[in-house]
Amino acid sequence: MKTEFVYVRPKTMESRDAFDSLMYQLHSCKVLERRNGKVFVKSITGNHEFWLNEEGDREWEVIK
């Protein structure tokens, strides 16, 4: 099965901190699981895992 990726942009100060310090400002995240409109992702740095809503997440914006 082909690995799926999503690309995210931080929307809050909290997510910006994680983006800067754990994700090294890299937008790509590997999709680990999908469930009920949510996606569990791992940053390509391997330092940060988190759930996000596919639409309307308050912490992260999914970008194309």
Helices and strands as residue ranges (DSSP letters): E 5-10, H 13-21, E 28-35, E 38-43, E 49-53, E 60-63
